[in-house]
Each structure stands twice: as C-alpha cells, then as structure tokens.
Amino acid sequence: MAIVYFRVMNLFIASSKQFRKMEKDSRAPIYSFIKECCAGRETIRAFSKEEHTSALLGARLNRFAGCKMIVQWSTRWLCLYIDIMANLVVLFAALFAVISCRYFGVAPALAGLSLSYAFSMDMLNMFIHALSYLEHYKMGAERLRDYSRLSKEQLSIERAGTKDWIEEPTIDIENFSVRYGDNLPLVLKYISISIAAREKVAVVGRTGSGKSSLTMALFRMVEPTSGIIFISGKNIDSVELSVLRGALAIIPQDPVLFSGSLRSNLDPFGECSDEELWKALEECQMKETIDILGGLGCEIEESGKNLSVGQRQLLCLARVLIRKVKILILDEATSSIDNRSVELIHTVVRERFHHATVISIAHRLESIEEYNRVLVMHDGEVAEFDTPDNLMKNPDSKYAQMIRK
C-alpha cells in the first residue's frame, strides 16, 4: 500500500505543479489588464470601446477560471483516489477478519486489532495531503530561487576614484553590437562613432532602429556582444556601475516619480541644500506650483498621479539640473508635453548644459536644427552621421527624406 500511495502522490505532485504554474501565469494578465484599463479609462470611453474592453477582460478571466478548475479537479481526484484506496483496505480487512475468525480459528481480538489499524489509513491520507500542499507552497520558494539565479550585471574590472572621473565629456564607440538574448538578433550592429566634448547630437530613426538601445548601452543597462564604449578615454566596462551611472543623466520619455516627498524625488541621497533645490525648481518654472502644494516636503503620490505629465517632466528636468553632470541624454523627453514646456526644456538645456555633451533622441524634427550633428539610425546601424545642413544638401539622404515627409 505504501508503494501504491507513493506512486499516486508522485503522479499528483508532478501534474498539479504544472497546473499551479498555469494558474499563476493566467492570473498575472488579469491584474495588468485591469491596471491598464484604469490608467486609460478616458481613452476607452472616448472611443466607445467599453464592450471590447469587457470582452478582452472576460477572455482573460475565462482562461484563469479554466486553469483554476483544473487545479480544483486535480485536488478532488487525489482526495477521491486515496479515499477509495483507504475504504478498500477497510473492506478487505473486515472480510479477511470474518473469514479468518470463522474458518481459521483466529482470535476475535486480533481480528478487531487488524480492523482498527485499517481504519487508521486516514492518517496516511492526511500525510499525502500535507506533503502535496507542501510541494505547492514550495513553488514560491522555487520561483525566488530561479530569480536569484538570473544573470547579474557584470562587475567592473577596476573602480574609478571619484565621481569627477570625466575630464572631457567625449564619447567614442568602436564596433559596438548588442543583443537582448543569446538566441535573439542584434539590435545594434557594429556601430562606430565619435562624439566630441560639448557636442550636441540628435539621434533620429524609425521605431525599432536602435535609438533607445544606444542610450541604454551608455548606462550599461545591456552588456555588449562585441565592441567598446569609451567615455573621456576610459572604457566604461572598467568603471564601477554606480560611478558610471552617477556621471550620466537622462530625461526619459515617461517621467518617473516615486511616492514620497518632493525632496526625496529631487535629491534622494540628500546631497543638495534647499537653496539649490529651489533654484532648480525656479529655473524649470515649477517654484509657484510647488509652493501651492506645500514646499519641498509635499507628498508625491505613486507615479506622480497628483501632477500633470508636463509637471512631472519638468521635475525630472529639475532633478537633472541638480546633479550638474557632463553628459546628458534626452530620450524623447518632449514627446508627450505641450509646446511651451518643450521650448522651456530646450532653453534650459541650451543655457545650463552648454558645457556638457548632449545626446537627444529627437521626437520633433524641427528641434534638430540647433544640434551640431544628426545621427540617423536604421535597423540597428548608423545610416548617416553629419551636420543637418550637409544632410539636407543631399536630397537622397534619409534625413532629408524624413524632413520632406
């Protein structure tokens, strides 16, 4: 009976673990879809897509309900199976007790003892249940183990001494390639460019051409497949990650704010005085707004929900101003804000970062004219890299074609 129980338990555990994984995998899309619907409810109502959205949510709920039912059925199968076996043991123990007492002269006390032990099979059933649920709950620990074994960011060969290791903000990229997975195609293909100190470079190209991947490579968010990036003549692979990322600054396309005080969002490490913070807010024309909210100690809700998108982007600009970096990256920073805020951001960047090297992923082509050179990306490669005037002189250049379109 122990062998039979062991085989049943192994069969149940092997299948039920997969069923549990299916259940968990089908649950996550429901949460993410509800979050997306809450964030885009105005758009859903504006385009009268309530029924379509409900249908999509219903499909996800149906899939989850199906996986949940499979889990319940597998549990019921185990309960039914081991209960049937336990009842069969009791049945045969009773039959053999009667037969043994009547035909073989076995003492009734021994027959009763064997029958009482047969009824204790319920303890074995409880043990099987406990062991099965233990395997289920261990799945969380197994998932943590799998996450802990993910590849980590590579350690640096040596540590830079201070945050001021950038003497001249030059950027040299030599034969640089990047892929996001071992079996995935290259997203950047053998790029070789040089950006001089204090040069303003605009990066343009279609979606998927590798613009954002290039900026992520500067922060070492992705490791290269081949090639080297030099900043101020130093291989960034040899610079400590915290030092490297502390020397660069980025204004992202989607402004990032965290729940907490405004001070902690602008200066999370407490390195700046109140005067410096107020000066940065004044330059971004956010001083009056912050005064109304309650000063530097005012609370910012999760993802900055109590501020408009433009105000969040201006706070990200103030956060960059405080850091006084020598290399600034604009990742389509003006794509979702009004023209007045766009003009303000360009003015602040032009006046406060004249000493810095600026790389801007351009969203509006009319803002490129003030940049020294334009880098045109196409399918992960450098298609063109020259001044806007020289590129416009060639009517067949990709940049000229973008301007005409």
N, C-alpha and C positions, 0 to 999 in steps of 0.2 A: 504493500500500500504506500509505503514511503517513496518507492521508485515511481509509482504512478502519480502521486501528488507532485513529486519533483518535476516530472515531465510536463504536467499540466501547468505548473507555476512558470516554468521556463517559456512555454508557448504563450501564456498570457502576458508575461512581462515584455517579451520581445515585440509582440504586436501592439500592446497598449502604449508602450513608449512612443512608437511611431504615431499612434492615434493622438496622443497628447501633443506631440510636436505639430501635427496638422491643426489641432485646435488652437494652439498658441499662435501659429502662423496666420490663421484666418481671423484671429481676434485683433491683431495689430492694425490691419487696413481699416477696420471699423472706427477705431479711435482717431486715426489720421484723417479719415474722410470727414468725420464729424467736426474735427478741428478746422479742416479746410472750408467746410460749409459755414461754420461760424465766422471765419475770417472774411469769406466772400459772399455773405448773405445779401449785401446790397446789389452785387453784380447778378446773383441768381434771380433776385426779384426784378431787376431792371430788364433782364432778357426773358422773363417769364419761364424759367426753367425749373420751377418747383417740382413738377411731376417727374421730369427727367432725373432730377437730383434724388427724389424719393425712390425712384426705380433703381438707381445705382446703389443707394444705401440698402435697399431691400435685397439686392443680389448678394451684397457682402454679408448681410445678416443671414440669408438663407445658407450660404456656404458655411458660415460659422455654426449655424444650428445643425447642419448635417454632420459636421465634424464632432460637435458636442454629442449628438445622438449616437454616433459610432462609439465614442468613449463610454457612454452610458450602457450601450448594448454589450460591449466587451466586459464591463464590470458585472452586468447581470449574468452573462454567460459563465463567468468564473463562479459566481455565487451558486447558480443552478447546478453546475457540474460537480462542484465539491460537495454540495448538499446531497445530490443524488448518490455520490460515492459513499458518503457517511451513512445515508439511510440504507444503502445496500449492505454495508458492513453490519449494521444493527440487525437487518433482516436475516442475513446468513448466520450471524452469531446466535440469534434466537432459534433458528431452525436447527442448527447443529447442537445447541444446548438441549432442546427437546429430544432430538434423536439420540444423543449420547446418554441422556438420563434413562430413556426407555429401553434402548437396545444394548447399550454397552456398560451399563451399571455405573456411570459417572455420578459422583455425589452431587446433589442439587446445589450445595453451597458453591462448588467450583463452577457449575453452570451459571449460577447467578453472578459470580465474580467476573466471568468472561463477558457476560452481558453488560455488566456495569462498566467494564473497560471499553466495550463497543460504544456505549453512549458518550464516553469521553472523547470520541473523534471530533466533537465540536471544538475542542481545544486546538486540534490540528487545523481545522478550518480557520479559526481566528488567527493562528500563526501565519497561514498562507495569505490571508487578507492583510495582515500587518506588514509582511515582507513585500507584498505587491505595492502597497501605498508608500512604503519607504522608497522603493525604486522610483515611484512617480515624483516624490518630493525631492529626490536626489537630482532630478533633471535641472533644477535651478542651479545647483552647485556645479553640475557638468557644464552648463552654459557659461557660468563665471570662469570655469577652468578654460574653456575654449577661448573666451575673450582675453584671458591673461596670457594665452599663448600666441596672440596675434603679433605680427612683426612690429617691432618698435622703431622709433626714429633712431637712425644711426648716431652713435656718439661721435663727437669731434675728435680729431687727431690731437689737437692742442687747444689750449684756452687762450682767447685774446685777453690782454691785460685789463683794459678798461673799455667803457662804452664809447670812448672817443678814438677808436682804432681806425676810423675812416678819416684819412688826411685829405685826400682829394676824392670826391664822390664820382669816380669813374666806374663804368660797368663794361666788362669785356666778356663776351660769351663765345666759346670756341667749340664748334662741332657738337652742340648740345642736343640730346634727344631724351624724351620722356615717354613712358607708357604707364598706365594706371594699374596694370596687372600683368602677370607673367605671360598669359596667353592672349593679351589684348594688343591691338595695333598701336603704333606710335602716334601720340598726339602732338608731339614736337619732333621735327625731323631735321637733325644735323644743322642747327641754327648757329650761325657765326656772325655776330655784330659787335660793334664797339660804340659806346656812348660816352662822350666826353664829359668832363666835370661841368656842372651847372648848365647842362644842355636840357632843353625841353623837347621831349619826344612824344608824339602821338601815335598810338597803336590802333589801326583800323583793320577791319576784315569782317567777313560774314560770320554768323553764329557757327561755332564749332571749328573755327580756323585756328584756335590755339592761343587766343589773346590772354584769357584769364590763366591758362596753364603756364604761360610765360611768367606772369607775376607771381604765381604760386611757387614756381621754381626758385625765384629770388629769395623767398622766405624759407626755402627748403621744406615746404609742405609736401612735396613729392621728391623722391630721390631720382637722380638721373640714370638713364640706361647707358649713356655714354656722354663724354664731353665734360667741360669745366666752366664754372662761372667765377670770374674774378671781380671783386669789388675793392677799389682802391689798391689794386695789385695783389690782393690776398685771396687765395682760394677759399670760397665760403664753406667748403667741406671741412676745413681745418679750424673754423671759428665756432665757438660754443653757441648752441642754438639760442639760448636766452640773450646772449650778447648780440648775435646777428639780428634777431628779430627786434631787439631793443633799438637798433640803429636804423631801422627802416620804419616807415609809417605808411598806412593805407587808409584811404577813404573808400569804403565799399559801396557797391551798388545798393544794397539793402542796409540801411543804417542799423547798427547793433547797439542796443542799450540793455542794461540789466536792471532787475528790480533792486531798489535800494536808494540811497541818497544821490543827489546830483553830484556831490563832491566825489563819492566813490566811483561814479561813472567817468568823471573827467580825470581824476587823479587817483587811481585805485591803490597806488603804493605810497601815497602821502608825501610826495617829493616836492610839491609846489606850495607856495603860500597863497593865502586868499587873494592878495593883490594880483598875483599872476593869473589866477583863475578868472577874476572879474575882468581883467584886461583882455583875456582871450574871448570871453563872452561879449564884451563890448565891441571888439573887432568883428565878431560874427553877427552883430546886431541882435543879440539874444539877451542883453542885460535887462531890458524892461520886462520881457516875458518871465525871466527867472525871478525878478523882484516880485512880480504878481503872484508867482507860485509859492514864494516863501524863502527865496535865497538859496544859498548853496546846500542847505540842509533839507530842501524839499524832497519829497519822495517821488521816485520814478517807478511807475507800475511795470509789470512784466512786459518786456519788449518795448517799453516806452509807449504804452497804449494811451496814456493821458497827454500825449503830444502828437502833433501832426507829423507827417512824413518829412516835410520840409524842415520843421524844427528839429527833428531827430538828426537829420543830415547836417544841419548847422552845428549841433552839439558834437557830432563826430569831427567836424572841421575844427571846433574849439579844442577838442582832445588832441588833435594833431598839432595845433599851434603851440600847445603847452610843452610838447616833447622836444621841439627845436631840432628836428632831425635833418640830415643832409641828403637823404634820398626819400622822395615822396612818390607814392603810387596812387593814382586815381582810377578806380575800377568802375567806369561808367557811373561816376558819382552824381552826375546831373541828369540821369535818365528819368527820374520819377519826381522831379520838383519843378516849380514854376520858373519862368524866365528871369524874374527878379532875383530869386535865390541863386540861379545859375550864374548870373552876372556878378553877384556878390562873391560866390566861391572863386570864380576866375580872378576877380580883383584881389582877393586876399592871397591867393596862391601866387599871383604875379608880384605883389608887393612884399609879402613876408617870406617867400621861398625863392627869391632871386638868387640866393647863394647856394641853392640846393639843386640837385638833379631831379627832374620831374618826368615820370613816365605816366601817361594818361591813356587809358583805353577810352577812345572817344566815342560818344553816342551821337553828338550833333556835329556834322561835318563843318558847319560854319565856324565852329570854335577852334579849328585846327590851324587857321592862318597864323595865329600868334606863336605857334610852336616852331622850333628850329628845324626839325626833321620829322618825317612821317614814315612809320614802319607799317607796311601793308602785309598782312598775314593771309596765307591761302593754303588750306589743307595742311596746317602744321608746319609750313615752310615760309621762309622770307621771300615774298614775291617782289617787293620794292622797298628801298630804304634811301630816301633822299629828301631834299627840301621840298616844300609844297610848290614853289614856283617851278622848279625843274621838272617835277612830276606832271604839272599842268601843261608844260610846253610839249610833252609827248601825248598826243591825243589817244594813242593806243594803250597808255598805262592804265592799270587797274584803278588807280586813284582818280584819274581823270574820268573814267567811266562811272565811278561812284558819284562824283560831283555832278555829272550830267544827269544821272538817274534821279 
